[in-house]
Amino acid sequence: MTVGAFIRNGKVTISNGKITGEGPYRVGLQIDLGWIYAEGLTDWEIDEEGRLLLAGHDFEGRLAVALQLSEHPFS
């Protein structure tokens, strides 16, 4: 089964955040209307612009999920 969701440069106000699991991880961000979840995250980095980039790769190294957070829109 292949599923996906895509939102780019959506402005949200996060009131709470949680990271769970021992790898792969799940991140939950609480917003006014509910929660945003990303599951199966395996890698993360903070880039030179201070953006948090999270990704989940399958056993063959293919990207399965990504969550990118920044105070400013991505170009």
C-alpha positions as CSV (number, residue, x, y, z in Angstrom):
1,M,0.0,0.0,0.0
2,T,1.4,3.4,-1.0
3,V,0.1,6.5,0.8
4,G,1.2,10.1,1.0
5,A,0.4,13.6,2.1
6,F,2.0,16.8,1.0
7,I,1.8,20.3,2.4
8,R,4.5,22.8,1.6
9,N,5.0,26.1,3.5
10,G,1.8,25.7,5.5
11,K,1.8,28.1,8.4
12,V,0.9,26.4,11.6
13,T,1.2,27.4,15.3
14,I,2.6,24.5,17.3
15,S,1.4,24.4,20.9
16,N,3.1,21.1,21.9
17,G,5.5,18.6,20.3
18,K,6.4,15.0,21.1
19,I,9.0,12.6,19.9
20,T,8.4,8.9,20.7
21,G,10.0,5.6,19.9
22,E,13.5,4.2,20.0
23,G,14.0,4.3,16.2
24,P,12.2,4.6,13.9
25,Y,10.7,7.6,15.6
26,R,7.3,9.3,15.5
27,V,6.9,13.0,15.8
28,G,3.6,14.7,16.8
29,L,3.0,18.4,16.6
30,Q,-0.1,19.8,18.3
31,I,-1.8,22.6,16.4
32,D,-5.1,24.5,17.0
33,L,-7.1,22.0,15.0
34,G,-5.5,18.7,16.2
35,W,-2.2,17.0,15.6
36,I,0.3,16.6,12.7
37,Y,2.1,13.2,12.8
38,A,5.1,11.8,11.0
39,E,5.9,8.1,11.6
40,G,8.9,6.0,10.6
41,L,11.5,8.7,11.0
42,T,15.0,7.4,10.9
43,D,17.3,10.4,10.3
44,W,17.4,14.1,11.2
45,E,19.6,17.2,10.8
46,I,19.6,20.9,11.4
47,D,20.9,22.6,8.3
48,E,23.0,25.8,7.9
49,E,19.8,27.9,8.0
50,G,18.6,26.4,11.3
51,R,15.8,24.3,9.7
52,L,15.0,21.0,11.2
53,L,14.9,18.3,8.6
54,L,13.6,14.8,9.5
55,A,13.4,11.8,7.1
56,G,12.4,8.2,7.2
57,H,14.0,5.7,4.9
58,D,12.9,2.1,4.2
59,F,15.1,-0.9,4.3
60,E,16.3,-0.2,0.7
61,G,17.2,3.4,1.5
62,R,14.3,5.0,-0.3
63,L,12.7,8.0,1.2
64,A,9.4,7.0,2.9
65,V,8.5,10.1,5.0
66,A,9.8,13.6,5.5
67,L,9.0,16.5,7.9
68,Q,10.8,19.8,7.5
69,L,10.3,22.6,10.1
70,S,11.4,26.2,9.8
71,E,10.4,29.6,11.1
72,H,10.5,30.9,7.5
73,P,9.1,29.4,4.3
74,F,11.2,26.9,2.2
75,S,12.1,28.1,-1.2
